[in-house]
């Protein structure tokens, strides 16, 4: 059943307001419990050093920043939307977290400068060409032996998650893919070491753990 245009309009207006978007996502995703549990399992248990460097690509409003800062990470968040970066800086003043407005297809970080790279719900907004350019940059800035954690909206998800399916219909990302399609994007750039599905609130995600 088609979603009424006024509902799409409401979602677009919400997404344009960082504070409202934060509230909307917290409600839908049960305060990001699924993502946080996955981060602890796949990154925190495999720390390469006492103070690892983490790059959060498409960090948005910085909702996951405190999780990393409290765990002792050197956190760097980048996003293409200046309004979200400004909001993230205001919320995390004094935390030593670093934020920058940046096009992830041409990042200004040095080669092999991060131990971990995180991507949460970003690639499904990108065409294959743009996504592969971003993945190439992620590979460039990743240190040897480093780990990439990607959590992306999936086109299949849990069969009985009807509310999650509705959220996908409302999502502005035009490139929600199947697990196979995401895997094809990574081919030749990053190697998939592990993958599985999670549910966070009402949202389905495909998790990929990748290395060079």
C-alpha positions as a printed Julia matrix, in Angstrom:
212×3 Matrix{Float64}:
  0.0     0.0    0.0
  1.49    3.37  -0.99
  2.51    5.66   1.86
  0.68    9.04   1.74
  2.83   11.91   0.51
  2.22   13.94   3.68
  3.91   11.17   5.69
  7.01   11.34   3.49
  6.95   15.11   3.88
  6.78   14.8    7.66
  9.77   12.43   7.71
 11.78   14.8    5.48
 11.06   17.74   7.8
 12.0    15.67  10.84
 15.27   14.57   9.22
 16.16   18.21   8.5
 15.97   19.08  12.21
 18.87   17.45  14.14
 17.12   17.51  17.52
 13.87   16.06  16.17
 15.77   13.48  14.12
 17.59   12.35  17.28
 14.31   11.88  19.15
 12.71   10.07  16.18
 15.6     7.61  15.86
 15.87    6.95  19.6
 12.21    6.02  19.71
 12.4     3.78  16.63
 15.65    2.08  17.6
 15.17    1.66  21.36
 18.01    4.1   22.07
 20.29    2.24  19.62
 20.64   -0.8   21.89
 21.17   -3.17  18.95
 23.93   -1.06  17.41
 25.64   -0.49  20.76
 25.67   -4.2   21.58
 27.18   -4.95  18.16
 29.87   -2.28  18.6
 30.85   -3.69  21.99
 31.0    -7.21  20.57
 32.84   -6.49  17.31
 35.09   -3.54  18.2
 35.52   -3.21  21.96
 36.49   -6.87  22.37
 39.15   -6.55  19.65
 40.95   -3.36  20.72
 44.36   -3.13  19.0
 45.75   -0.65  21.56
 44.91    1.22  24.76
 43.54    4.26  22.95
 42.38    3.21  19.46
 41.44    5.76  16.8
 37.88    5.42  15.49
 36.44    7.05  12.38
 32.64    7.29  12.27
 31.68    7.84   8.62
 28.3     9.56   8.32
 28.2    10.18  12.07
 25.09   12.39  11.79
 24.35   14.03  15.14
 26.95   11.96  16.98
 24.55    9.67  18.8
 27.22    6.98  19.28
 30.03    9.35  20.28
 29.75    8.96  24.05
 29.91    5.18  23.77
 33.38    5.42  22.21
 34.68    8.3   24.32
 33.72    6.51  27.54
 35.48    3.37  26.29
 38.72    5.32  25.77
 38.66    5.74  22.0
 39.97    8.73  20.09
 36.75    9.51  18.23
 36.51   11.31  14.88
 33.08   11.79  13.26
 32.5    13.05   9.72
 29.27   13.87   7.91
 28.37   15.75   4.75
 25.62   17.76   6.53
 27.05   20.78   8.3
 23.87   21.22  10.39
 24.35   17.75  11.9
 28.07   18.33  12.56
 27.35   21.68  14.24
 24.75   20.0   16.45
 27.15   17.16  17.31
 29.86   19.63  18.32
 27.48   21.53  20.58
 26.3    18.33  22.29
 29.82   17.01  22.87
 31.69   20.16  23.88
 34.57   19.24  26.14
 34.53   15.52  25.35
 37.66   15.62  23.11
 35.62   14.08  20.28
 36.44   15.58  16.89
 33.81   16.37  14.23
 34.23   17.59  10.66
 31.97   18.33   7.72
 33.49   16.21   4.98
 32.74   14.44   1.72
 33.58   10.82   2.51
 34.61   10.16  -1.11
 37.61   12.49  -0.57
 38.57   12.43   3.1
 41.49   14.56   4.33
 42.86   12.0    6.81
 46.28   10.45   6.3
 46.74    6.92   4.98
 46.53    4.14   7.6
 45.53    6.55  10.37
 42.59    4.7   12.02
 42.31    1.42  13.89
 38.57    1.12  13.27
 36.0     2.57  10.92
 32.27    2.6   11.67
 29.38    3.06   9.24
 25.8     2.92  10.5
 22.88    3.38   8.11
 24.73    5.48   5.53
 25.57    3.37   2.47
 21.9     2.77   1.62
 21.76    6.49   0.7
 24.51    6.06  -1.93
 24.65    4.83  -5.49
 27.04    1.93  -6.14
 29.61    4.33  -7.63
 29.59    6.68  -4.64
 29.51    3.81  -2.15
 32.57    2.17  -3.69
 34.43    5.49  -3.63
 33.65    5.86   0.07
 34.67    2.25   0.76
 37.94    2.89  -1.06
 38.64    5.86   1.19
 37.8     3.8    4.25
 40.3     1.17   3.14
 42.93    3.86   2.58
 42.66    5.34   6.09
 42.45    1.93   7.82
 45.61    0.69   9.49
 46.96   -2.8    8.68
 45.09   -5.27  10.86
 42.31   -2.72  11.42
 38.63   -3.55  11.44
 35.62   -1.96   9.71
 32.13   -2.37  11.15
 29.21   -1.65   8.83
 25.55   -1.83   9.88
 23.15   -1.12   7.03
 19.41   -1.24   6.4
 18.61   -4.49   4.65
 15.95   -5.2    2.02
 15.05   -8.54   3.6
 15.36   -8.28   7.38
 13.1   -10.21   9.74
 10.04  -11.56   7.94
  7.54  -10.61  10.66
  8.9    -7.13  11.29
  6.04   -5.26   9.64
  6.76   -1.96  11.39
 10.37   -2.17  10.3
  9.2    -2.73   6.71
  7.09    0.44   6.98
 10.11    2.4    8.21
 12.03    1.21   5.16
  9.2     2.53   2.98
  9.52    5.92   4.67
 13.31    5.96   4.58
 14.8     8.51   2.21
 17.59    6.11   1.26
 16.93    4.93  -2.27
 19.51    2.13  -2.23
 18.49   -0.33   0.48
 20.16   -3.56  -0.64
 20.11   -7.26   0.08
 23.07   -8.86   1.86
 24.37  -10.18  -1.48
 24.21   -6.72  -3.04
 26.13   -5.16  -0.14
 28.69   -7.94  -0.43
 29.12   -7.17  -4.12
 29.87   -3.53  -3.22
 32.7    -4.59  -0.91
 34.26   -7.01  -3.4
 37.83   -6.05  -4.29
 37.96   -3.3   -1.65
 37.37   -4.87   1.75
 37.12   -8.5    2.8
 34.03   -9.68   4.69
 35.12  -11.63   7.78
 31.72  -11.97   9.42
 28.1   -11.05   8.7
 24.71  -11.45  10.37
 21.41   -9.66  10.92
 20.35   -7.69  13.98
 17.24   -5.8   14.96
 17.49   -2.5   16.82
 14.1    -1.32  18.03
 11.96   -1.78  14.92
 14.81   -1.48  12.42
 16.52   -4.38  10.64
 20.25   -4.15   9.95
 22.74   -6.33   8.12
 26.05   -6.35  10.02
 29.36   -6.73   8.21
 32.78   -7.0    9.84
 35.48   -6.26   7.27
 39.26   -6.03   6.97
 41.73   -5.04   4.25
